[in-house]
Amino acid sequence: MVHNGAGEPTAEDPEEFVPLGEADVPEMLALTQLTKPGPSGRRTREMGDYRGVREKGQLIAMAGERLRILGYTEISAVCTHPNHLGRGLATSLITLLMEKIRSRGERAFLHVRPQNKRAVQLYERLGFQTRVLLQYAILSKDK
């Protein structure tokens, strides 16, 4: 999905939206394993700005930047712990990232599984439109 560029996203960078770094990787991986937003690995956060929300010391939501191609930046690893859904955390994180991406003169894009209806509806409300439907496979070498 690609952001249609309509409207001006406005988001504050609240204190609870903390930058995520190397020390946060185990929690980031645990959150992605729990919520399954798509492929994410130990070094994914090195590809861009990742922000998270902590409550009582626990990482409960996050999103970040991953792939970059000329004029576009991907929003990636959008996930919220199931116990904290419905609070607008993903919306706020995405809006913050979209504002940063737009400030660089780029457009935001993202990948989402069409079966993830909740996420698709959120992204559409935020101005994303389906660009193309792809089939992909993740291959790994047996150990």
C-alpha positions as CSV (number, residue, x, y, z in Angstrom):
1,M,0.0,0.0,0.0
2,V,1.2,3.5,-0.8
3,H,0.2,6.7,1.0
4,N,-1.9,8.8,-1.4
5,G,-0.2,12.0,-0.2
6,A,-3.5,13.6,0.8
7,G,-3.8,15.7,3.9
8,E,-1.1,16.7,6.3
9,P,-0.4,14.1,8.9
10,T,0.1,15.8,12.3
11,A,1.6,14.0,15.2
12,E,3.5,15.1,18.2
13,D,6.6,13.1,19.3
14,P,5.3,12.3,22.7
15,E,7.8,11.3,25.4
16,E,6.4,7.8,25.5
17,F,7.4,7.2,21.8
18,V,11.0,6.2,22.6
19,P,13.6,5.5,20.0
20,L,14.4,1.8,19.9
21,G,18.0,0.6,19.8
22,E,20.2,-2.4,20.1
23,A,19.3,-3.0,23.8
24,D,15.6,-3.2,22.7
25,V,16.1,-5.9,20.1
26,P,15.0,-8.9,22.2
27,E,11.7,-7.2,23.1
28,M,11.2,-6.0,19.5
29,L,11.7,-9.6,18.3
30,A,9.3,-11.0,21.0
31,L,6.7,-8.4,20.0
32,T,7.0,-9.3,16.3
33,Q,6.8,-13.0,17.0
34,L,3.7,-12.5,19.0
35,T,1.9,-10.2,16.5
36,K,3.3,-11.4,13.2
37,P,3.5,-8.1,11.3
38,G,5.8,-9.7,8.7
39,P,9.5,-10.5,8.3
40,S,11.7,-8.8,10.9
41,G,15.1,-9.8,12.2
42,R,17.8,-8.8,14.7
43,R,19.2,-6.1,12.5
44,T,16.0,-4.7,10.9
45,R,16.0,-1.7,13.3
46,E,19.3,-0.6,11.8
47,M,17.5,0.3,8.5
48,G,15.7,3.3,9.9
49,D,14.0,5.1,12.8
50,Y,12.1,2.7,15.0
51,R,9.9,4.0,17.8
52,G,8.2,2.2,20.6
53,V,5.7,2.7,23.4
54,R,6.5,1.3,26.8
55,E,4.1,0.7,29.7
56,K,5.4,-0.3,33.1
57,G,8.8,-1.0,31.4
58,Q,7.3,-3.4,28.8
59,L,7.4,-2.7,25.0
60,I,3.7,-2.7,24.1
61,A,3.8,-1.1,20.6
62,M,6.2,-0.2,17.9
63,A,6.7,0.8,14.3
64,G,9.7,1.9,12.2
65,E,11.3,2.6,8.8
66,R,12.8,-0.3,6.8
67,L,13.2,-0.3,3.0
68,R,14.1,2.8,1.1
69,I,13.8,3.4,-2.6
70,L,14.2,6.7,-4.4
71,G,11.4,8.9,-3.1
72,Y,9.8,6.3,-0.8
73,T,10.3,4.9,2.6
74,E,8.6,1.8,4.0
75,I,6.8,1.8,7.3
76,S,7.5,-1.5,8.9
77,A,6.9,-3.7,12.0
78,V,3.7,-2.0,13.0
79,C,2.6,-4.0,16.0
80,T,0.7,-3.6,19.2
81,H,0.6,-6.2,22.0
82,P,-2.9,-7.8,22.0
83,N,-3.6,-6.6,25.5
84,H,-3.2,-3.0,24.4
85,L,-5.2,-2.9,21.1
86,G,-7.8,-0.1,20.5
87,R,-5.9,2.7,22.2
88,G,-4.7,4.3,19.0
89,L,-1.0,3.4,19.5
90,A,-0.4,2.1,16.0
91,T,-2.2,5.1,14.5
92,S,-0.1,7.6,16.5
93,L,3.2,5.7,15.6
94,I,2.3,5.5,11.9
95,T,1.3,9.2,11.8
96,L,4.6,10.2,13.5
97,L,6.6,8.2,11.0
98,M,4.6,9.5,8.0
99,E,5.3,13.0,9.1
100,K,9.0,12.3,9.3
101,I,9.0,10.6,5.9
102,R,7.0,13.5,4.3
103,S,9.4,16.1,5.8
104,R,12.2,14.4,3.7
105,G,10.0,14.9,0.6
106,E,9.3,11.2,0.4
107,R,6.1,9.1,0.4
108,A,5.3,6.3,2.8
109,F,4.5,2.8,1.7
110,L,4.0,-0.5,3.6
111,H,3.3,-4.1,3.1
112,V,0.3,-5.8,4.7
113,R,-1.3,-9.2,4.4
114,P,-4.8,-8.7,2.8
115,Q,-6.2,-11.2,5.4
116,N,-5.2,-8.7,8.2
117,K,-8.5,-6.8,7.9
118,R,-7.9,-4.7,11.0
119,A,-4.6,-3.4,9.7
120,V,-5.9,-2.8,6.2
121,Q,-8.8,-0.7,7.5
122,L,-6.4,1.3,9.7
123,Y,-4.0,2.0,6.8
124,E,-6.9,3.0,4.5
125,R,-8.2,5.4,7.2
126,L,-4.7,7.0,7.3
127,G,-4.7,7.5,3.5
128,F,-2.9,4.4,2.2
129,Q,-4.2,2.8,-1.0
130,T,-3.5,-0.7,-2.4
131,R,-0.8,-0.4,-5.1
132,V,-0.4,-4.1,-5.9
133,L,-1.1,-7.5,-4.5
134,L,1.9,-9.7,-4.3
135,Q,2.6,-13.3,-3.4
136,Y,5.8,-14.0,-1.6
137,A,7.6,-16.8,0.1
138,I,10.2,-16.8,2.9
139,L,12.9,-19.4,2.3
140,S,15.3,-20.5,4.9
141,K,18.1,-22.9,5.0
142,D,17.6,-26.0,7.3
143,K,20.0,-26.1,10.1
